[in-house]
Amino acid sequence: MTEELISQEKFEELTKELDELRTTRRREVAEQLEYARSLGDLSENAEYQEAREMQSAVEERIQKLESILKNAKIVRGSKTDTVGMGSTVQVQKVDSPDKHNYIIVGAEEADMFAGKISYHSPLGAALQGKKKGDEFSFHTPKGTQRYKILKVE
């Protein structure tokens, strides 16, 4: 896995989630497995199968979080006039009156409904290194999109 840019807040959130999974969640799943085993025949025991699937999901999430945190590079938002990780950007699609505000974040933090876009996304990648007043375009499944940057914070 390559280096992943991430904010300090998200790093702390993922660390807390990992700790919760390693301690509390693992113990809860182990208890569910023990109970399901006590019910008898494991081949026809739906509760046992469900507990095993839950255990697998927890272990998979732990591995993913460990990988993310191991390869994370914490980035603090810079207060420059150039778009980068942590920047808040106001853009307007060329030939449209609608304005949109986005915060450039890492992939784990992306939430389009909250206006947080990944620097890996087509729009996020196209914004990197641009300044207020710049016009740019990028490709999407709907074709080429053209935008203008109105503000960078």
C-alpha positions as CSV (number, residue, x, y, z in Angstrom):
1,M,0.0,0.0,0.0
2,T,1.2,3.5,-0.8
3,E,1.4,6.4,1.6
4,E,-2.0,7.8,2.4
5,L,-2.5,11.5,3.3
6,I,-4.8,11.9,6.3
7,S,-5.7,14.6,8.8
8,Q,-4.8,14.5,12.5
9,E,-8.5,14.2,13.4
10,K,-9.1,11.3,11.1
11,F,-5.9,9.6,12.3
12,E,-7.1,9.8,15.9
13,E,-10.6,8.6,14.9
14,L,-9.2,5.5,13.2
15,T,-6.8,4.8,16.0
16,K,-9.7,4.9,18.5
17,E,-11.8,2.6,16.2
18,L,-8.9,0.2,16.0
19,D,-8.5,0.1,19.7
20,E,-12.2,-0.5,20.2
21,L,-12.2,-3.4,17.7
22,R,-9.1,-5.0,19.2
23,T,-10.5,-4.9,22.8
24,T,-14.2,-4.7,23.1
25,R,-15.4,-5.9,19.8
26,R,-13.1,-9.0,19.6
27,R,-14.2,-10.0,23.1
28,E,-17.9,-9.6,22.2
29,V,-17.5,-11.8,19.1
30,A,-15.6,-14.4,21.1
31,E,-18.4,-14.5,23.6
32,Q,-21.0,-14.9,20.9
33,L,-18.9,-17.8,19.4
34,E,-18.7,-19.5,22.7
35,Y,-22.4,-19.3,23.2
36,A,-23.1,-20.5,19.7
37,R,-20.7,-23.5,20.2
38,S,-22.6,-24.4,23.4
39,L,-25.8,-24.9,21.4
40,G,-24.5,-28.1,19.8
41,D,-24.2,-29.2,16.2
42,L,-22.1,-26.5,14.4
43,S,-23.0,-27.7,10.9
44,E,-26.6,-26.6,11.2
45,N,-26.0,-23.8,13.8
46,A,-27.0,-20.4,12.2
47,E,-25.9,-18.5,15.2
48,Y,-22.4,-20.0,15.0
49,Q,-22.1,-19.2,11.3
50,E,-23.3,-15.6,11.9
51,A,-20.7,-15.2,14.7
52,R,-17.9,-16.6,12.5
53,E,-18.9,-14.1,9.7
54,M,-18.9,-11.3,12.3
55,Q,-15.5,-12.4,13.6
56,S,-14.2,-12.4,10.0
57,A,-15.5,-8.9,9.4
58,V,-14.0,-7.6,12.6
59,E,-10.6,-9.1,11.8
60,E,-10.7,-7.8,8.2
61,R,-11.5,-4.2,9.5
62,I,-8.6,-4.5,12.0
63,Q,-6.2,-5.4,9.2
64,K,-7.4,-2.5,7.0
65,L,-7.1,0.0,9.8
66,E,-3.6,-1.2,10.7
67,S,-2.6,-0.9,7.1
68,I,-4.0,2.6,6.8
69,L,-2.5,3.8,10.0
70,K,0.9,2.2,9.2
71,N,1.0,4.0,5.8
72,A,-0.6,7.3,6.9
73,K,1.1,10.6,6.6
74,I,-0.6,13.3,8.7
75,V,-1.2,16.5,6.8
76,R,-2.3,19.7,8.3
77,G,-4.3,22.1,6.2
78,S,-2.0,24.8,4.8
79,K,-3.1,28.4,4.6
80,T,-1.8,29.1,1.1
81,D,-3.5,30.4,-2.0
82,T,-2.8,27.0,-3.7
83,V,-5.3,24.1,-3.5
84,G,-3.9,21.1,-1.5
85,M,-4.9,18.7,1.2
86,G,-7.0,20.4,3.8
87,S,-8.0,23.4,1.5
88,T,-11.5,24.6,1.3
89,V,-12.3,25.5,-2.2
90,Q,-15.3,27.2,-3.8
91,V,-15.8,26.3,-7.5
92,Q,-18.3,27.1,-10.2
93,K,-19.0,25.0,-13.2
94,V,-18.4,27.0,-16.4
95,D,-21.8,28.0,-17.9
96,S,-23.6,27.4,-14.6
97,P,-24.6,29.8,-11.8
98,D,-24.3,27.1,-9.1
99,K,-21.4,27.4,-6.7
100,H,-20.0,24.5,-4.6
101,N,-17.7,24.4,-1.6
102,Y,-15.5,21.4,-1.1
103,I,-12.8,20.5,1.5
104,I,-10.0,18.4,0.0
105,V,-9.4,15.4,2.3
106,G,-7.9,11.9,2.2
107,A,-9.7,8.9,0.8
108,E,-10.8,7.7,4.3
109,E,-12.4,11.0,5.1
110,A,-14.3,11.6,1.9
111,D,-18.0,12.3,2.3
112,M,-19.6,14.0,-0.7
113,F,-22.7,14.9,1.2
114,A,-20.6,16.8,3.7
115,G,-18.7,18.5,0.9
116,K,-15.5,16.5,1.6
117,I,-13.8,15.2,-1.5
118,S,-10.8,13.0,-1.8
119,Y,-7.7,14.3,-3.4
120,H,-7.8,11.0,-5.4
121,S,-11.2,11.8,-6.9
122,P,-11.3,13.2,-10.4
123,L,-12.4,16.7,-9.1
124,G,-10.0,16.6,-6.2
125,A,-7.0,15.5,-8.3
126,A,-7.9,18.2,-10.9
127,L,-7.9,20.9,-8.2
128,Q,-4.5,20.1,-6.8
129,G,-2.0,22.9,-7.2
130,K,-4.6,25.3,-8.7
131,K,-5.2,28.9,-7.5
132,K,-8.1,31.3,-7.3
133,G,-9.3,32.3,-10.7
134,D,-7.9,29.2,-12.5
135,E,-10.1,27.4,-14.9
136,F,-9.6,23.7,-15.3
137,S,-11.2,20.6,-16.8
138,F,-11.3,16.9,-15.9
139,H,-12.9,13.8,-17.3
140,T,-15.9,12.0,-15.8
141,P,-18.2,9.2,-17.1
142,K,-20.5,12.0,-18.2
143,G,-17.8,13.7,-20.2
144,T,-15.4,16.5,-19.7
145,Q,-16.3,18.9,-16.9
146,R,-15.0,22.5,-16.8
147,Y,-14.8,24.5,-13.6
148,K,-13.5,27.8,-12.3
149,I,-12.0,28.3,-8.8
150,L,-13.7,31.2,-7.0
151,K,-12.0,31.0,-3.6
152,V,-9.3,29.0,-1.8
153,E,-9.0,29.0,1.9
